[in-house]
Amino acid sequence: MNADDTIFARASGAGKAGVAVYRVSGPKSHHIASALVGKRTKSRMAVMAALSDPASGAPIDRGLVILFDGPASFTGEDTAEFHLHGARAVEASLYETLSSLDARPAEAGEFTLRALKNGKLDLAQAEALADLIDSETTLQRMQALGQLDGRLSVVAENWRSQLLSILVPLEADIDFPDEDDVPAAVAARAGPAINQLKDELTTHLANSGRARMIREGVSIAIIGAPNAGKSSLVNALAGSDVAIVSDQPGTTRDIVETRLDLNGIVATVADTAGLRAAASDDIEAEGMARARARAAAADIRVLVIDPAAAVPRETMPLLRPGDFLVWSKADLGAAAPETACPERVREIAVSAKTGAGLADLVAGMTENVSREALRDEPALTRARHVKAVQDALAALIRAEANIERGPELAAEDARLAARALGQITGAVGVEDVLSEIFSSFCIGK
């Protein structure tokens, strides 16, 4: 990616549309816009104009043209936007003409990368923009908007400021080693500040699982014996026939998934192969192995049992606190047998046919996943953020131990902590993570 290039891409969604937005950014963007329109238009003013190929005079389309002068643009560069008809023929003609005018197609995330390098966004905000584009639920949207507004960036920079204030007394001990009372004074000043920052970092680490749950969603595994009603339950939850339902045991061999919105948290619900003591063939055995692995990795397990059948002993140990035991086929009237249900596992009678009990099951799962998700505070949404805070916390623990023993060591640990926290916003070490982050962006963003 050469910052001297002028780049272009469609900034709105792909496919036919009434209106599509095309963005051109770079040093030649305004010159290119003037060539297409035949005159220079005023900046930051939407102008209706006819666009044509300056070489041949062939018309391209009519639409709105808007110029933005850098740095007052999304990328921080001179930018032009064309709001044209969203037709494939228009797009092809426009792209051909733009390429002839010494512009090139943008790579994935290149507009946002330029915004980052020109100081319009920091790294945490760039990640938030990607999360906002990918958001499916209200909580995901709100969390991404908060990060895009800089809530995490402000907190991370405040942590770095605290570290700088911690470094002052540590540096003083290094600069004035002959003063007898300096080490004690350093410990008195730096020690409490380190403790306070450690507490803040620890709290945010403890809440990081909540933020990642909102961003990435949760997994729910539907498990049980063959013909227990697992697939019927999944279909009822999805509101459509996503899983095959049959009276023949072992119909589900591989994992079938559907997605639910549980009060703003995306839940991936997996219908797994039936579990029983012995498989009928190698394929079923593999399906059962995958079912057990999925159950072990899931955030919530829903064990489905037909009350008219024997309780499968091999499935009960898979349950954990917070899981659900569903007595299926409630419309048939069979009474649930007495069973040793694990502690803090909720039992619900459900009929996939009539819908009885479904609302209780969904409400229970929603309560489980959203209990911690409704806090309103800046959050560590990505594994990269968590790793940076963990590294900073470890460095602070070392610094605290070294305050009186070796202030120069404590000062170095404080610098390492500041460097780790700087990675959240990209203040330091930004080049190491750019390719990983921007590979997830779409063309045009």
FIKE-294887 format. One line per field, with one value per residue (C-alpha): residue in three letters; x negated, y, z. Coordinates in pm, whole numbers, padded with zeros to 5 digits, m for minus. Each point is the difference from the previous one (the first is absolute). Example, Ala and Ser with C-alpha at 12.3 -4.5 7.8 and 13.67 -1.06 7.14 Angstrom:
2
res	[ALA/SER]
px	[m01230/m00137]
py	[m00450/00344]
pz	[00780/m00066]
This chain:
445
res	[MET/ASN/ALA/ASP/ASP/THR/ILE/PHE/ALA/ARG/ALA/SER/GLY/ALA/GLY/LYS/ALA/GLY/VAL/ALA/VAL/TYR/ARG/VAL/SER/GLY/PRO/LYS/SER/HIS/HIS/ILE/ALA/SER/ALA/LEU/VAL/GLY/LYS/ARG/THR/LYS/SER/ARG/MET/ALA/VAL/MET/ALA/ALA/LEU/SER/ASP/PRO/ALA/SER/GLY/ALA/PRO/ILE/ASP/ARG/GLY/LEU/VAL/ILE/LEU/PHE/ASP/GLY/PRO/ALA/SER/PHE/THR/GLY/GLU/ASP/THR/ALA/GLU/PHE/HIS/LEU/HIS/GLY/ALA/ARG/ALA/VAL/GLU/ALA/SER/LEU/TYR/GLU/THR/LEU/SER/SER/LEU/ASP/ALA/ARG/PRO/ALA/GLU/ALA/GLY/GLU/PHE/THR/LEU/ARG/ALA/LEU/LYS/ASN/GLY/LYS/LEU/ASP/LEU/ALA/GLN/ALA/GLU/ALA/LEU/ALA/ASP/LEU/ILE/ASP/SER/GLU/THR/THR/LEU/GLN/ARG/MET/GLN/ALA/LEU/GLY/GLN/LEU/ASP/GLY/ARG/LEU/SER/VAL/VAL/ALA/GLU/ASN/TRP/ARG/SER/GLN/LEU/LEU/SER/ILE/LEU/VAL/PRO/LEU/GLU/ALA/ASP/ILE/ASP/PHE/PRO/ASP/GLU/ASP/ASP/VAL/PRO/ALA/ALA/VAL/ALA/ALA/ARG/ALA/GLY/PRO/ALA/ILE/ASN/GLN/LEU/LYS/ASP/GLU/LEU/THR/THR/HIS/LEU/ALA/ASN/SER/GLY/ARG/ALA/ARG/MET/ILE/ARG/GLU/GLY/VAL/SER/ILE/ALA/ILE/ILE/GLY/ALA/PRO/ASN/ALA/GLY/LYS/SER/SER/LEU/VAL/ASN/ALA/LEU/ALA/GLY/SER/ASP/VAL/ALA/ILE/VAL/SER/ASP/GLN/PRO/GLY/THR/THR/ARG/ASP/ILE/VAL/GLU/THR/ARG/LEU/ASP/LEU/ASN/GLY/ILE/VAL/ALA/THR/VAL/ALA/ASP/THR/ALA/GLY/LEU/ARG/ALA/ALA/ALA/SER/ASP/ASP/ILE/GLU/ALA/GLU/GLY/MET/ALA/ARG/ALA/ARG/ALA/ARG/ALA/ALA/ALA/ALA/ASP/ILE/ARG/VAL/LEU/VAL/ILE/ASP/PRO/ALA/ALA/ALA/VAL/PRO/ARG/GLU/THR/MET/PRO/LEU/LEU/ARG/PRO/GLY/ASP/PHE/LEU/VAL/TRP/SER/LYS/ALA/ASP/LEU/GLY/ALA/ALA/ALA/PRO/GLU/THR/ALA/CYS/PRO/GLU/ARG/VAL/ARG/GLU/ILE/ALA/VAL/SER/ALA/LYS/THR/GLY/ALA/GLY/LEU/ALA/ASP/LEU/VAL/ALA/GLY/MET/THR/GLU/ASN/VAL/SER/ARG/GLU/ALA/LEU/ARG/ASP/GLU/PRO/ALA/LEU/THR/ARG/ALA/ARG/HIS/VAL/LYS/ALA/VAL/GLN/ASP/ALA/LEU/ALA/ALA/LEU/ILE/ARG/ALA/GLU/ALA/ASN/ILE/GLU/ARG/GLY/PRO/GLU/LEU/ALA/ALA/GLU/ASP/ALA/ARG/LEU/ALA/ALA/ARG/ALA/LEU/GLY/GLN/ILE/THR/GLY/ALA/VAL/GLY/VAL/GLU/ASP/VAL/LEU/SER/GLU/ILE/PHE/SER/SER/PHE/CYS/ILE/GLY/LYS]
px	[00000/m00164/00133/m00087/00247/00351/00241/00367/00269/00371/00077/00358/00123/m00067/00265/00273/00142/00183/m00306/m00359/m00279/m00349/m00295/m00327/m00278/m00351/m00198/00167/00358/00116/m00174/00171/00340/m00049/m00096/00314/00234/m00176/m00045/m00113/00287/00005/m00123/00249/00292/00213/00019/00217/m00215/m00044/m00312/m00177/m00328/m00227/m00189/00294/00281/00214/00258/m00027/00299/00163/m00020/m00125/m00365/m00145/m00360/m00171/m00326/m00252/m00042/00374/00099/00039/m00350/m00160/m00083/00168/00304/00278/00330/00232/00361/00108/00251/m00094/m00019/m00276/m00045/m00042/m00254/m00200/m00013/m00097/m00276/m00144/m00010/m00148/m00276/m00081/m00036/m00283/00205/00001/00252/m00026/m00108/00203/00015/m00229/00222/00011/m00374/m00065/00231/m00208/m00334/00129/00114/00376/00042/m00212/m00036/00278/00238/m00092/00082/00327/00090/m00045/00213/00271/00016/00028/00250/00318/00162/00073/m00263/m00266/00090/m00002/m00329/m00165/00130/m00139/m00342/00019/00069/m00328/00122/m00264/m00263/00059/m00031/m00317/m00162/00095/m00177/m00311/00017/00012/m00309/m00184/00078/m00131/m00324/m00075/m00094/m00173/m00218/m00069/m00153/m00224/m00105/m00066/m00136/m00195/00306/00068/00370/00077/00071/00256/00157/00011/00175/00249/00085/m00021/00133/00360/00018/m00113/00256/00281/m00090/m00033/00354/00137/m00170/00116/00361/m00004/m00154/00275/00263/m00167/00197/00323/m00122/m00123/00329/00185/m00240/m00045/00323/00055/00031/00284/m00021/00321/m00091/00183/00077/00120/00368/00017/00136/m00319/00052/00365/m00106/m00262/00258/00246/m00261/m00102/00357/m00089/m00106/m00377/m00049/00134/00263/00056/00113/m00310/m00273/m00330/00142/m00222/m00358/m00168/00059/00276/00001/00246/m00031/00216/00005/00015/00066/m00277/m00244/m00044/00038/m00109/00223/m00143/00206/m00237/00003/00188/m00204/00041/m00212/m00111/m00003/00142/m00289/m00316/00188/00234/m00297/m00169/00322/00023/m00361/00067/00312/m00195/m00274/00258/00172/m00331/m00082/00348/00095/00338/00114/00365/00056/00318/00163/00317/00188/00145/m00349/m00276/m00217/m00335/m00268/m00282/00144/00070/m00373/m00034/00216/m00147/00151/00206/00099/00352/00173/00295/00273/00119/00333/00200/00310/00007/00064/m00274/m00110/m00365/m00168/m00185/m00368/m00307/m00023/m00339/m00009/00101/00133/00348/00269/00264/00274/00024/00212/m00157/00338/00219/m00270/00076/m00303/m00203/00039/m00122/m00304/m00090/00053/m00224/m00279/00034/m00028/m00314/m00185/00113/m00045/m00352/00044/00207/m00275/m00079/m00375/m00299/m00090/m00287/00176/m00285/m00258/m00267/00132/00008/m00357/m00123/00162/m00129/m00354/00033/00132/m00288/m00249/00160/m00022/m00372/m00041/00165/m00239/m00301/00080/m00245/m00222/m00081/00176/m00162/00162/00335/m00025/m00067/00298/00218/m00120/00085/00348/00049/m00116/00244/00293/m00104/00062/00375/00029/m00300/m00215/m00282/m00055/00275/m00174/m00004/00378/00115/00010/00194/00259/00061/00021/00354/00119/00204/m00100/00126/m00064]
py	[00000/00321/00312/00207/m00195/00123/m00284/m00070/m00246/m00033/00111/m00127/m00360/m00217/m00086/00191/00297/00325/00194/m00112/00204/m00007/00150/00127/00100/00128/00289/m00016/m00051/00358/00019/m00325/00128/00320/m00208/m00214/00298/00242/00268/00047/m00014/00157/m00208/m00140/00079/m00264/00088/m00178/m00059/m00218/m00219/m00099/m00148/00303/m00188/m00114/00219/m00310/00056/m00207/00111/00296/00037/00194/00098/00103/00111/m00005/00182/m00181/m00024/00059/m00333/m00361/m00095/00336/00043/00182/m00214/m00010/m00186/m00086/m00095/m00177/m00263/m00340/m00180/m00241/00178/00338/m00147/m00167/00320/00212/m00240/m00014/00379/00041/m00247/00197/00314/m00155/m00130/m00361/m00225/00018/m00305/m00138/00254/00247/00304/m00071/m00072/00343/00154/m00174/00114/00356/00018/m00005/m00323/m00202/m00376/m00077/00225/m00166/m00338/00143/00112/m00356/m00126/00254/m00112/m00364/00068/m00206/00096/00315/m00078/m00061/00329/00197/m00151/00072/00358/00057/m00123/00205/00309/m00070/m00128/m00274/00228/00261/m00263/m00149/00341/00080/m00317/00110/00343/m00168/m00199/00317/00142/m00323/00035/00346/m00117/m00308/00216/00228/m00289/m00079/00365/00062/m00328/00169/00135/m00241/00067/m00025/m00378/00022/00307/m00174/m00301/00225/00189/m00270/m00293/00121/00118/m00340/m00172/00220/m00064/m00373/m00002/00181/m00237/m00304/00123/00052/m00342/m00158/00167/m00081/m00321/00201/00227/m00286/m00182/00298/00028/m00368/m00148/m00317/m00364/m00226/m00376/m00205/m00351/m00317/m00354/m00089/00082/00211/00296/00204/00086/00088/00234/00169/00047/00146/00244/00101/00029/m00204/m00351/00029/m00357/m00330/m00160/m00374/m00293/m00189/00017/00158/00234/00286/m00101/00340/00326/00227/00363/00287/00346/00177/00353/m00027/00354/00142/m00291/m00229/m00365/m00283/m00299/m00335/m00315/m00288/m00372/m00222/m00147/m00362/m00278/m00152/00136/m00201/00086/00209/00302/00012/m00049/00305/00200/m00091/00100/00338/00042/m00057/00241/00266/m00047/00040/00323/00156/00285/m00163/m00360/m00097/m00370/m00125/m00310/m00179/m00063/m00319/m00144/m00101/00283/m00032/m00032/00097/00350/00119/00047/00246/00258/00290/00269/00238/m00267/m00125/m00336/m00001/m00262/m00022/m00096/00162/m00011/m00382/00028/m00232/00089/00080/m00270/00086/00042/00129/00334/00168/00308/00332/m00171/00123/m00251/00107/m00202/00096/m00094/00083/m00079/00239/00242/m00057/00077/00153/00352/m00115/m00167/00304/00230/m00221/m00004/00375/00060/m00213/00175/00358/00020/00141/00154/00301/00194/00331/00055/m00001/m00359/m00212/m00139/m00190/m00256/00254/00247/m00268/m00106/00360/00053/m00336/00096/00340/m00154/m00250/00283/00203/m00295/m00025/00377/m00010/m00271/00198/00348/m00006/m00286/00144/00322/m00015/m00341/00130/00293/m00234/m00215/00313/00089/m00351/00035/00332/m00154/m00290/00235/00216/m00296/00028/00331/m00049/00256/m00257/m00321/00077/m00157/m00342/m00037/00200/m00291/m00218/00267/00140/m00340/m00024/00324/00006/00176/00359/00041]
pz	[00000/m00125/00171/m00309/m00212/m00066/00073/m00070/00102/00054/00355/00006/m00019/m00302/m00259/m00180/00188/m00059/00117/00050/00160/m00152/00185/m00147/00241/m00052/m00145/m00344/00117/m00059/m00336/m00102/00112/m00203/m00305/00032/00050/m00233/00268/00360/00250/00345/00293/00248/m00229/m00173/m00370/m00257/m00306/m00307/00007/m00320/m00118/m00066/m00272/m00212/00129/00054/00276/00319/00210/00174/00377/00300/00028/00339/00061/00341/00066/00217/00291/00046/m00157/00111/m00118/00084/m00371/m00286/m00080/m00258/00024/m00286/00078/m00318/m00108/00138/m00336/m00100/m00332/00172/00242/m00276/m00207/00303/00106/m00350/m00018/00349/m00085/m00316/00215/00205/00292/00116/00178/00379/00195/00291/00281/m00177/00056/00375/00006/m00150/00262/00267/m00140/m00042/00362/m00067/00198/00240/m00018/00250/m00193/m00330/00151/00130/m00351/m00125/00291/m00081/m00363/00114/00280/m00001/00330/00198/00265/m00265/m00169/00325/00117/m00335/m00004/00348/m00108/m00321/00211/00179/00336/00024/m00151/00271/00275/m00152/m00032/00361/00107/m00190/00168/00340/m00093/m00092/00344/00152/m00197/00147/00354/m00139/m00224/00297/00193/m00296/m00040/00372/00139/00280/00178/00288/00021/m00373/m00015/00279/m00158/m00336/00150/00177/m00321/m00266/00203/00046/m00361/m00125/00224/m00129/m00364/00065/00142/m00305/m00244/00197/m00006/m00376/m00054/00211/m00220/m00331/m00040/m00002/m00279/m00214/00060/m00151/m00292/m00083/00137/00202/m00096/00109/m00052/m00022/00120/00085/m00108/m00351/m00062/00318/m00199/m00042/m00367/00057/00281/m00221/m00277/00249/00134/m00354/m00124/m00309/m00102/00030/00127/m00136/00224/m00028/00215/m00111/00267/m00101/m00267/00118/m00074/m00025/00186/m00131/00112/00022/00154/00257/00139/00379/00116/m00217/00025/m00300/00094/m00230/00077/m00111/m00056/00072/m00067/00244/00282/00104/00147/m00331/m00356/m00290/m00235/m00030/m00136/00298/00234/m00155/00033/00368/00056/m00160/00211/00321/m00112/m00088/00335/00184/m00186/00017/00231/00071/m00039/m00045/00074/m00168/00150/m00110/00329/m00147/m00058/00236/00129/m00186/00265/m00238/m00057/00355/00092/m00290/00178/00198/00223/m00211/m00253/m00078/00010/m00241/00028/m00360/m00160/00280/m00223/00032/00373/00126/00354/00052/00207/00317/m00076/00175/m00180/00052/00223/m00162/m00313/m00086/m00107/m00254/m00173/m00367/m00299/m00334/m00160/00199/00116/00368/00217/m00286/00136/00343/m00157/m00208/00300/00214/m00258/m00050/00374/00017/m00281/00063/00376/m00035/m00344/00101/00174/m00164/00009/m00237/m00072/m00128/m00306/m00165/00103/m00099/00258/00270/m00075/00021/00341/00127/m00104/00165/00321/00014/m00049/00280/00238/m00075/00041/00342/00114/m00126/00138/00290/m00114/m00341/m00106/m00343/m00051/00124/m00241/m00291/00098/00009/m00350/m00120/00151/m00179/m00326/00039/00062/m00295/m00227/00065/m00186/m00225/00179/m00023/m00192/m00252/m00302/00168/m00008/m00304/m00243/00245/00077/m00346/m00169/00146/m00166/m00319/m00321/00014/00373]
